[in-house]
Amino acid sequence: MFVRPCWKPHKEEILDLIDRYPWALVINNGGNGPCATNMPVLLDRTRGEHGTLVGHIARANDHGEVLKSSDSPTLVIFHGPYSYVTGSWYPNRDMPPTVYYTAVHCYGKVRLQSNQELEHWLEVLTNRMEQPFPNGWKMTDIDQSGVTRRLNHIFGFEIEIERLEGKFKLGQDEPRKDAMSVADKLANAEDPSHRILSEMVCRYNEGRKT
């Protein structure tokens, strides 16, 4: 990933983005070309220098066999808030359109989980995703036989992050007044993610004089 020094976030900010936006794209080199699958991937910060990613995939998915046998690193991509930026948002309309965005790339080798580990992390994932819902669903809402039956159709995997790259392109290479003008437009958007992006633009351009 091409990252200008001004776009490079701190490690903790990269990990925070993974925590907040766990919907990821997992990519491997396959015999007939790249294999890619979208899936939720959680971050365990307690293991590894950069943390360990945890996910699961259907056994019926051809990508699963590639994931199991791959000798090359797996790439996992996370996207945070982003927005197209029209040139009309700049005060003097003298800048071309661009995109403000946040992204993280993680690389590492795959380790397969035991069924016990898989079940544990499925419960962690379920509890995490059900948090916003009042009286959310729990794995205990079905009997253990129902859980065990479904486990036979998936397998869990872990990726200790060996290389971690983050890019937060938020107007840091533009005149500050232009970045702040974009932030104002995003702050008034209907899309909640654009309002979050506005806050990030303000934070990452804070302290700049020009």
C-alpha positions as CSV (number, residue, x, y, z in Angstrom):
1,M,0.0,0.0,0.0
2,F,1.3,3.4,-0.9
3,V,1.4,5.6,2.2
4,R,2.8,9.1,2.4
5,P,4.3,9.8,5.8
6,C,1.5,12.3,6.6
7,W,-1.1,9.6,6.0
8,K,0.5,7.0,8.3
9,P,-1.5,6.6,11.6
10,H,0.0,5.3,14.8
11,K,-0.2,1.6,15.5
12,E,-2.9,1.9,18.2
13,E,-5.1,3.9,15.8
14,I,-4.7,1.1,13.2
15,L,-5.7,-1.5,15.7
16,D,-8.6,0.6,16.9
17,L,-9.9,0.8,13.3
18,I,-9.8,-3.1,13.0
19,D,-11.7,-3.3,16.3
20,R,-14.3,-0.9,15.2
21,Y,-14.8,-2.2,11.6
22,P,-14.3,-6.0,11.7
23,W,-15.9,-6.6,8.3
24,A,-12.8,-7.7,6.2
25,L,-11.7,-9.0,2.9
26,V,-9.4,-12.1,3.2
27,I,-7.1,-12.7,0.2
28,N,-4.9,-15.6,-0.8
29,N,-2.9,-16.7,-3.9
30,G,-4.7,-19.6,-5.5
31,G,-3.7,-22.0,-8.3
32,N,-6.1,-20.2,-10.7
33,G,-5.5,-16.7,-9.4
34,P,-6.4,-14.8,-6.2
35,C,-9.1,-16.1,-3.8
36,A,-11.0,-13.4,-1.9
37,T,-13.8,-13.8,0.7
38,N,-15.6,-11.2,2.7
39,M,-16.1,-12.1,6.4
40,P,-16.0,-10.7,9.9
41,V,-12.5,-10.9,11.4
42,L,-11.8,-10.1,15.1
43,L,-8.6,-8.8,16.6
44,D,-7.0,-10.4,19.7
45,R,-4.5,-7.8,20.9
46,T,-3.1,-10.1,23.6
47,R,-1.2,-12.3,21.2
48,G,1.7,-11.4,18.9
49,E,3.6,-8.2,18.3
50,H,0.8,-6.6,16.3
51,G,-2.1,-8.8,17.5
52,T,-3.7,-11.9,16.0
53,L,-6.7,-12.0,13.7
54,V,-9.4,-14.6,14.1
55,G,-12.0,-15.7,11.6
56,H,-13.9,-18.7,10.2
57,I,-14.9,-19.8,6.7
58,A,-17.3,-22.4,5.2
59,R,-15.8,-25.7,4.4
60,A,-17.8,-25.7,1.1
61,N,-15.9,-22.5,0.0
62,D,-13.1,-23.4,-2.3
63,H,-11.1,-20.6,-0.8
64,G,-11.0,-22.6,2.4
65,E,-8.7,-25.2,0.9
66,V,-6.4,-22.5,-0.4
67,L,-6.4,-20.9,3.0
68,K,-5.4,-24.2,4.7
69,S,-2.5,-25.0,2.3
70,S,-1.1,-21.6,1.4
71,D,2.6,-21.2,2.1
72,S,2.5,-17.5,1.3
73,P,1.1,-14.8,3.6
74,T,-2.6,-14.2,3.8
75,L,-3.7,-10.5,3.2
76,V,-6.6,-9.2,5.3
77,I,-8.0,-5.8,4.4
78,F,-10.2,-3.6,6.6
79,H,-11.9,-0.5,5.5
80,G,-13.0,2.3,7.9
81,P,-15.0,5.4,7.0
82,Y,-14.6,6.9,3.5
83,S,-16.2,9.5,1.2
84,Y,-15.9,10.9,-2.2
85,V,-14.9,14.5,-2.0
86,T,-16.3,16.8,-4.7
87,G,-14.1,19.7,-5.8
88,S,-17.1,22.0,-5.1
89,W,-16.5,21.5,-1.3
90,Y,-13.2,23.4,-1.5
91,P,-13.5,27.1,-0.7
92,N,-12.0,28.3,-4.0
93,R,-13.1,25.3,-6.1
94,D,-9.4,25.1,-7.2
95,M,-8.8,21.5,-6.1
96,P,-9.9,18.4,-8.1
97,P,-12.1,15.8,-6.6
98,T,-10.6,13.1,-4.4
99,V,-11.5,10.5,-1.8
100,Y,-10.9,10.7,1.9
101,Y,-10.6,7.2,3.4
102,T,-9.1,4.9,6.0
103,A,-7.8,1.4,5.4
104,V,-5.6,-1.2,7.0
105,H,-3.7,-4.1,5.4
106,C,-2.6,-7.1,7.6
107,Y,-0.3,-9.9,6.5
108,G,0.5,-13.2,8.2
109,K,0.5,-17.0,8.1
110,V,-2.6,-19.0,8.9
111,R,-3.0,-21.4,11.8
112,L,-6.1,-23.6,12.0
113,Q,-8.2,-23.7,15.2
114,S,-9.5,-26.6,17.1
115,N,-13.2,-27.0,17.3
116,Q,-13.1,-25.8,20.9
117,E,-11.2,-22.7,19.9
118,L,-13.7,-22.2,17.0
119,E,-16.7,-22.4,19.3
120,H,-15.2,-20.0,21.8
121,W,-14.5,-17.4,19.1
122,L,-17.9,-17.8,17.5
123,E,-19.4,-16.9,20.9
124,V,-17.0,-13.9,21.2
125,L,-18.1,-12.8,17.7
126,T,-21.8,-13.3,18.4
127,N,-21.6,-11.4,21.6
128,R,-19.7,-8.6,19.9
129,M,-22.1,-8.2,17.0
130,E,-25.3,-8.6,19.1
131,Q,-24.3,-5.8,21.5
132,P,-26.4,-3.1,19.8
133,F,-29.6,-5.1,19.9
134,P,-31.8,-5.1,23.0
135,N,-32.1,-8.6,24.4
136,G,-29.7,-9.8,21.6
137,W,-29.4,-13.4,20.4
138,K,-26.9,-15.7,22.3
139,M,-25.4,-19.0,21.3
140,T,-27.2,-20.6,24.3
141,D,-30.5,-19.8,22.6
142,I,-30.0,-23.1,20.7
143,D,-29.0,-26.4,22.2
144,Q,-25.5,-27.7,22.0
145,S,-26.3,-30.2,19.4
146,G,-27.4,-27.4,17.1
147,V,-24.1,-25.7,17.6
148,T,-22.1,-28.8,17.1
149,R,-23.9,-29.7,13.9
150,R,-23.1,-26.3,12.4
151,L,-19.5,-26.4,13.4
152,N,-19.0,-29.3,11.0
153,H,-19.6,-27.0,8.1
154,I,-17.0,-24.4,9.0
155,F,-13.5,-24.2,10.3
156,G,-11.8,-21.5,12.3
157,F,-8.4,-19.9,11.6
158,E,-6.0,-17.4,13.2
159,I,-3.4,-15.1,11.6
160,E,-0.7,-13.6,13.7
161,I,-0.1,-10.3,12.1
162,E,3.5,-10.1,10.8
163,R,3.2,-6.9,8.8
164,L,0.7,-4.1,9.6
165,E,0.0,-1.2,7.3
166,G,-2.5,1.6,7.8
167,K,-3.4,4.6,5.6
168,F,-5.7,7.4,6.8
169,K,-5.9,9.8,3.9
170,L,-7.8,12.8,5.4
171,G,-6.6,15.9,3.7
172,Q,-3.2,16.1,5.6
173,D,-1.4,16.9,2.3
174,E,-3.9,19.7,1.3
175,P,-4.1,23.3,2.7
176,R,-5.7,23.1,6.1
177,K,-8.5,25.4,5.2
178,D,-9.5,23.0,2.4
179,A,-9.4,20.0,4.7
180,M,-11.5,21.8,7.2
181,S,-14.1,22.8,4.5
182,V,-14.4,19.1,3.7
183,A,-14.8,18.3,7.3
184,D,-17.7,20.8,7.6
185,K,-19.5,19.2,4.7
186,L,-19.0,15.7,6.1
187,A,-20.2,16.8,9.5
188,N,-23.6,17.7,8.1
189,A,-24.0,14.5,6.1
190,E,-26.9,12.1,6.7
191,D,-24.5,9.1,6.6
192,P,-23.2,8.5,10.2
193,S,-19.9,7.2,8.8
194,H,-19.4,10.5,7.1
195,R,-19.8,12.3,10.4
196,I,-17.2,10.0,12.0
197,L,-14.9,10.7,9.0
198,S,-15.4,14.5,9.7
199,E,-14.2,14.0,13.3
200,M,-11.2,12.1,12.0
201,V,-10.4,14.8,9.5
202,C,-10.5,17.5,12.2
203,R,-8.3,15.3,14.5
204,Y,-5.7,14.5,12.0
205,N,-5.3,18.1,10.8
206,E,-5.3,19.6,14.3
207,G,-2.4,21.8,15.0
208,R,-1.6,22.5,11.4
209,K,-1.0,26.2,10.6
210,T,-1.4,26.0,6.8
